């Protein structure tokens, strides 16, 4: 998910309960940073979900 940040990826899960997404950063040496997980209600990922993941990534980068 380059729109959120470099190295950010997405897992898509679809089951009987609906569609779910997990936005995460996995290129850290000793952890996976989950930026956001949510249930999708529409085809397109809502801008607010992308912005939330981007803000969390920015916060993480500022703590380094």
MOPAC internal coordinates of N, CA, C and O (Angstrom, degrees):
PM7 1SCF
backbone

  N    0.0000 0     0.00 0     0.00 0    0    0    0
  C    1.4487 1     0.00 0     0.00 0    1    0    0
  C    1.5276 1   108.89 1     0.00 0    2    1    0
  O    1.2310 1   121.03 1  -101.69 1    3    2    1
  N    1.2916 1   115.63 1    78.31 1    3    2    1
  C    1.4594 1   121.12 1  -178.33 1    5    3    2
  C    1.5275 1   112.22 1   -61.02 1    6    5    3
  O    1.2310 1   120.36 1   155.53 1    7    6    5
  N    1.3343 1   116.92 1   -24.47 1    7    6    5
  C    1.4661 1   119.32 1   179.98 1    9    7    6
  C    1.5221 1   111.69 1   -66.91 1   10    9    7
  O    1.2310 1   120.02 1   155.67 1   11   10    9
  N    1.3364 1   117.56 1   -24.33 1   11   10    9
  C    1.4688 1   121.43 1   178.20 1   13   11   10
  C    1.5222 1   110.23 1   -88.42 1   14   13   11
  O    1.2310 1   120.39 1   135.90 1   15   14   13
  N    1.3374 1   116.86 1   -44.10 1   15   14   13
  C    1.4556 1   120.24 1   179.56 1   17   15   14
  C    1.5187 1   111.42 1   169.77 1   18   17   15
  O    1.2310 1   121.40 1   -13.18 1   19   18   17
  N    1.3157 1   114.92 1   166.82 1   19   18   17
  C    1.4578 1   121.13 1  -178.86 1   21   19   18
  C    1.5274 1   110.53 1   -64.36 1   22   21   19
  O    1.2310 1   120.38 1   -47.43 1   23   22   21
  N    1.3180 1   116.87 1   132.57 1   23   22   21
  C    1.4550 1   122.00 1   177.60 1   25   23   22
  C    1.5113 1   115.12 1    81.24 1   26   25   23
  O    1.2310 1   119.84 1   178.66 1   27   26   25
  N    1.3137 1   117.92 1    -1.34 1   27   26   25
  C    1.4688 1   121.58 1  -179.23 1   29   27   26
  C    1.5269 1   108.88 1   -80.58 1   30   29   27
  O    1.2310 1   121.13 1   -45.28 1   31   30   29
  N    1.3264 1   115.44 1   134.72 1   31   30   29
  C    1.4677 1   121.95 1  -178.97 1   33   31   30
  C    1.5213 1   110.31 1  -126.67 1   34   33   31
  O    1.2310 1   121.54 1    -7.28 1   35   34   33
  N    1.3232 1   114.65 1   172.72 1   35   34   33
  C    1.4592 1   120.29 1  -176.96 1   37   35   34
  C    1.5212 1   109.28 1  -136.32 1   38   37   35
  O    1.2310 1   120.97 1   -43.17 1   39   38   37
  N    1.3218 1   115.76 1   136.83 1   39   38   37
  C    1.4548 1   121.96 1   171.00 1   41   39   38
  C    1.5207 1   106.60 1  -105.81 1   42   41   39
  O    1.2310 1   121.20 1   -47.19 1   43   42   41
  N    1.3153 1   115.31 1   132.81 1   43   42   41
  C    1.4646 1   121.18 1   178.13 1   45   43   42
  C    1.5237 1   108.26 1  -111.71 1   46   45   43
  O    1.2310 1   121.27 1   -51.35 1   47   46   45
  N    1.3239 1   115.18 1   128.65 1   47   46   45
  C    1.4644 1   121.42 1   179.96 1   49   47   46
  C    1.5267 1   107.46 1  -125.46 1   50   49   47
  O    1.2310 1   121.16 1   -49.12 1   51   50   49
  N    1.3222 1   115.38 1   130.88 1   51   50   49
  C    1.4618 1   120.08 1   178.12 1   53   51   50
  C    1.5164 1   107.50 1  -130.01 1   54   53   51
  O    1.2310 1   120.68 1   -54.14 1   55   54   53
  N    1.3457 1   116.31 1   125.86 1   55   54   53
  C    1.4638 1   120.43 1   175.52 1   57   55   54
  C    1.5194 1   109.19 1  -145.95 1   58   57   55
  O    1.2310 1   120.59 1    10.84 1   59   58   57
  N    1.3074 1   116.48 1  -169.16 1   59   58   57
  C    1.4638 1   120.88 1  -176.22 1   61   59   58
  C    1.5247 1   112.54 1   -62.25 1   62   61   59
  O    1.2310 1   120.09 1   153.38 1   63   62   61
  N    1.3235 1   117.44 1   -26.62 1   63   62   61
  C    1.4688 1   121.55 1  -179.41 1   65   63   62
  C    1.5249 1   112.42 1   -80.93 1   66   65   63
  O    1.2310 1   119.67 1   166.72 1   67   66   65
  N    1.3302 1   118.23 1   -13.28 1   67   66   65
  C    1.4565 1   121.07 1   178.85 1   69   67   66
  C    1.5187 1   112.41 1   134.93 1   70   69   67
  O    1.2310 1   121.20 1    17.71 1   71   70   69
  N    1.3232 1   115.32 1  -162.29 1   71   70   69
  C    1.4654 1   122.44 1  -179.82 1   73   71   70
  C    1.5253 1   109.08 1  -107.51 1   74   73   71
  O    1.2310 1   121.13 1   -41.52 1   75   74   73
  N    1.3267 1   115.44 1   138.48 1   75   74   73
  C    1.4600 1   121.67 1  -178.22 1   77   75   74
  C    1.5188 1   109.22 1  -130.96 1   78   77   75
  O    1.2310 1   120.74 1   -27.09 1   79   78   77
  N    1.3218 1   116.19 1   152.91 1   79   78   77
  C    1.4640 1   121.99 1   177.98 1   81   79   78
  C    1.5170 1   109.76 1  -132.96 1   82   81   79
  O    1.2310 1   121.29 1   -36.16 1   83   82   81
  N    1.3193 1   115.13 1   143.84 1   83   82   81
  C    1.4633 1   122.23 1   172.87 1   85   83   82
  C    1.5202 1   106.35 1  -127.18 1   86   85   83
  O    1.2310 1   120.37 1   -59.15 1   87   86   85
  N    1.3127 1   116.89 1   120.85 1   87   86   85
  C    1.4597 1   122.44 1   178.39 1   89   87   86
  C    1.5239 1   106.61 1  -103.42 1   90   89   87
  O    1.2310 1   120.44 1   -54.43 1   91   90   89
  N    1.3340 1   116.77 1   125.57 1   91   90   89
  C    1.4603 1   119.61 1  -172.37 1   93   91   90
  C    1.5267 1   111.80 1  -146.77 1   94   93   91
  O    1.2310 1   121.42 1   -14.83 1   95   94   93
  N    1.3237 1   114.89 1   165.17 1   95   94   93
  C    1.4640 1   123.52 1   175.51 1   97   95   94
  C    1.5172 1   106.53 1  -120.33 1   98   97   95
  O    1.2310 1   120.27 1   -59.53 1   99   98   97
  N    1.3363 1   117.09 1   120.47 1   99   98   97
  C    1.4648 1   120.14 1  -174.73 1  101   99   98
  C    1.5143 1   113.53 1  -117.53 1  102  101   99
  O    1.2310 1   119.26 1  -171.87 1  103  102  101
  N    1.3194 1   119.01 1     8.13 1  103  102  101
  C    1.4607 1   119.47 1  -177.79 1  105  103  102
  C    1.5296 1   112.77 1   -94.64 1  106  105  103
  O    1.2310 1   120.40 1  -159.77 1  107  106  105
  N    1.3123 1   116.84 1    20.23 1  107  106  105
  C    1.4634 1   121.53 1   174.62 1  109  107  106
  C    1.5218 1   108.26 1   -84.91 1  110  109  107
  O    1.2310 1   119.85 1   -30.88 1  111  110  109
  N    1.3236 1   117.89 1   149.12 1  111  110  109
  C    1.4685 1   119.52 1  -174.02 1  113  111  110
  C    1.5303 1   115.16 1   -65.46 1  114  113  111
  O    1.2310 1   119.53 1   150.07 1  115  114  113
  N    1.3263 1   118.50 1   -29.93 1  115  114  113
  C    1.4663 1   119.40 1  -171.71 1  117  115  114
  C    1.5228 1   114.96 1  -133.98 1  118  117  115
  O    1.2310 1   120.01 1  -163.63 1  119  118  117
  N    1.3359 1   117.58 1    16.37 1  119  118  117
  C    1.4726 1   118.77 1  -179.04 1  121  119  118
  C    1.5228 1   111.43 1  -164.24 1  122  121  119
  O    1.2310 1   121.67 1   -14.05 1  123  122  121
  N    1.3032 1   114.40 1   165.95 1  123  122  121
  C    1.4633 1   122.42 1   170.20 1  125  123  122
  C    1.5165 1   105.80 1  -113.76 1  126  125  123
  O    1.2310 1   120.39 1   -53.14 1  127  126  125
  N    1.3073 1   116.85 1   126.86 1  127  126  125
  C    1.4557 1   122.18 1  -178.61 1  129  127  126
  C    1.5232 1   108.94 1   -99.86 1  130  129  127
  O    1.2310 1   120.39 1   -70.94 1  131  130  129
  N    1.3343 1   116.86 1   109.06 1  131  130  129
  C    1.4623 1   121.36 1   177.41 1  133  131  130
  C    1.5223 1   107.55 1   -83.35 1  134  133  131
  O    1.2310 1   121.10 1   -62.40 1  135  134  133
  N    1.3253 1   115.51 1   117.60 1  135  134  133
  C    1.4602 1   121.14 1  -177.53 1  137  135  134
  C    1.5230 1   112.22 1   -88.75 1  138  137  135
  O    1.2310 1   120.50 1   146.50 1  139  138  137
  N    1.3235 1   116.66 1   -33.50 1  139  138  137
  C    1.4632 1   119.48 1  -178.99 1  141  139  138
  C    1.5252 1   109.08 1  -168.36 1  142  141  139
  O    1.2310 1   120.21 1   -37.94 1  143  142  141
  N    1.3181 1   117.20 1   142.06 1  143  142  141
  C    1.4615 1   123.65 1   173.89 1  145  143  142
  C    1.5221 1   107.54 1  -135.26 1  146  145  143
  O    1.2310 1   120.54 1   -44.19 1  147  146  145
  N    1.3213 1   116.56 1   135.81 1  147  146  145
  C    1.4595 1   119.02 1  -173.90 1  149  147  146
  C    1.5188 1   110.84 1  -161.01 1  150  149  147
  O    1.2310 1   121.53 1   -18.04 1  151  150  149
  N    1.3243 1   114.67 1   161.96 1  151  150  149
  C    1.4593 1   120.81 1   174.47 1  153  151  150
  C    1.5167 1   108.37 1   -93.58 1  154  153  151
  O    1.2310 1   121.18 1   -46.13 1  155  154  153
  N    1.3262 1   115.34 1   133.87 1  155  154  153
  C    1.4651 1   120.05 1   179.22 1  157  155  154
  C    1.5150 1   109.34 1   -87.86 1  158  157  155
  O    1.2310 1   121.30 1   -41.14 1  159  158  157
  N    1.3231 1   115.11 1   138.86 1  159  158  157
  C    1.4577 1   120.94 1   178.47 1  161  159  158
  C    1.5319 1   111.24 1  -111.11 1  162  161  159
  O    1.2310 1   120.52 1   162.48 1  163  162  161
  N    1.3395 1   116.62 1   -17.52 1  163  162  161
  C    1.4651 1   121.03 1  -178.44 1  165  163  162
  C    1.5247 1   109.21 1  -132.01 1  166  165  163
  O    1.2310 1   120.46 1    -6.25 1  167  166  165
  N    1.3251 1   116.73 1   173.75 1  167  166  165
  C    1.4636 1   121.58 1   179.32 1  169  167  166
  C    1.5237 1   111.72 1   -65.00 1  170  169  167
  O    1.2310 1   120.23 1   137.16 1  171  170  169
  N    1.3175 1   117.16 1   -42.84 1  171  170  169
  C    1.4561 1   121.96 1  -175.92 1  173  171  170
  C    1.5235 1   110.07 1   -91.22 1  174  173  171
  O    1.2310 1   120.87 1   -38.28 1  175  174  173
  N    1.3372 1   115.95 1   141.72 1  175  174  173
  C    1.4644 1   120.01 1   175.77 1  177  175  174
  C    1.5236 1   108.33 1   -71.28 1  178  177  175
  O    1.2310 1   120.57 1   -51.13 1  179  178  177
  N    1.3156 1   116.51 1   128.87 1  179  178  177
  C    1.4567 1   121.48 1  -177.83 1  181  179  178
  C    1.5284 1   110.76 1   -63.24 1  182  181  179
  O    1.2310 1   121.00 1   -38.25 1  183  182  181
  N    1.3089 1   115.68 1   141.75 1  183  182  181
  C    1.4650 1   121.78 1  -179.67 1  185  183  182
  C    1.5256 1   110.45 1   -59.01 1  186  185  183
  O    1.2310 1   119.72 1   143.68 1  187  186  185
  N    1.3165 1   118.14 1   -36.32 1  187  186  185
  C    1.4688 1   120.65 1  -179.32 1  189  187  186
  C    1.5332 1   111.14 1   -63.83 1  190  189  187
  O    1.2310 1   119.92 1   146.15 1  191  190  189
  N    1.3340 1   117.77 1   -33.85 1  191  190  189
  C    1.4671 1   120.74 1   177.43 1  193  191  190
  C    1.5246 1   110.98 1   -68.86 1  194  193  191
  O    1.2310 1   120.19 1   138.16 1  195  194  193
  N    1.3171 1   117.24 1   -41.84 1  195  194  193
  C    1.4603 1   121.28 1   177.11 1  197  195  194
  C    1.5263 1   111.23 1   -64.81 1  198  197  195
  O    1.2310 1   120.66 1   137.95 1  199  198  197
  N    1.3264 1   116.34 1   -42.05 1  199  198  197
  C    1.4684 1   120.56 1  -179.56 1  201  199  198
  C    1.5285 1   111.16 1   -66.33 1  202  201  199
  O    1.2310 1   120.14 1   142.08 1  203  202  201
  N    1.3190 1   117.33 1   -37.92 1  203  202  201
  C    1.4610 1   120.81 1   177.93 1  205  203  202
  C    1.5276 1   110.40 1   -63.08 1  206  205  203
  O    1.2310 1   120.03 1   134.66 1  207  206  205
  N    1.3137 1   117.55 1   -45.34 1  207  206  205
  C    1.4660 1   121.22 1   177.56 1  209  207  206
  C    1.5244 1   110.43 1   -62.04 1  210  209  207
  O    1.2310 1   120.38 1   139.11 1  211  210  209
  N    1.3129 1   116.87 1   -40.89 1  211  210  209
  C    1.4695 1   121.28 1   179.42 1  213  211  210
  C    1.5273 1   111.03 1   -64.70 1  214  213  211
  O    1.2310 1   119.92 1   138.02 1  215  214  213
  N    1.3210 1   117.75 1   -41.98 1  215  214  213
  C    1.4705 1   121.11 1   178.19 1  217  215  214
  C    1.5237 1   110.98 1   -64.17 1  218  217  215
  O    1.2310 1   120.35 1   138.75 1  219  218  217
  N    1.3145 1   116.93 1   -41.25 1  219  218  217
  C    1.4679 1   120.33 1   179.42 1  221  219  218
  C    1.5321 1   110.98 1   -66.28 1  222  221  219
  O    1.2310 1   120.16 1   141.83 1  223  222  221
  N    1.3249 1   117.30 1   -38.17 1  223  222  221
  C    1.4619 1   120.09 1   176.27 1  225  223  222
  C    1.5252 1   110.19 1   -65.17 1  226  225  223
  O    1.2310 1   120.03 1   137.79 1  227  226  225
  N    1.3076 1   117.55 1   -42.21 1  227  226  225
  C    1.4672 1   122.15 1   178.00 1  229  227  226
  C    1.5370 1   110.15 1   -60.86 1  230  229  227
  O    1.2310 1   120.45 1   135.15 1  231  230  229
  N    1.3126 1   116.74 1   -44.85 1  231  230  229
  C    1.4745 1   120.97 1   178.28 1  233  231  230
  C    1.5208 1   110.56 1   -61.07 1  234  233  231
  O    1.2310 1   120.29 1   136.88 1  235  234  233
  N    1.3230 1   117.04 1   -43.12 1  235  234  233
  C    1.4679 1   121.06 1   178.38 1  237  235  234
  C    1.5295 1   110.17 1   -61.01 1  238  237  235
  O    1.2310 1   120.12 1   134.05 1  239  238  237
  N    1.3260 1   117.38 1   -45.95 1  239  238  237
  C    1.4652 1   121.45 1  -178.96 1  241  239  238
  C    1.5241 1   111.59 1   -63.35 1  242  241  239
  O    1.2310 1   119.92 1   147.75 1  243  242  241
  N    1.3184 1   117.77 1   -32.25 1  243  242  241
  C    1.4774 1   120.09 1   179.70 1  245  243  242
  C    1.5160 1   112.25 1   -74.68 1  246  245  243
  O    1.2310 1   119.70 1   160.61 1  247  246  245
  N    1.3337 1   118.19 1   -19.39 1  247  246  245
  C    1.4685 1   120.08 1  -179.91 1  249  247  246
  C    1.5243 1   112.21 1   -86.74 1  250  249  247
  O    1.2310 1   120.04 1   172.25 1  251  250  249
  N    1.3139 1   117.53 1    -7.75 1  251  250  249
  C    1.4732 1   120.85 1  -179.02 1  253  251  250
  C    1.5013 1   112.37 1   -75.00 1  254  253  251
  O    1.2310 1   120.10 1   180.00 1  255  254  253

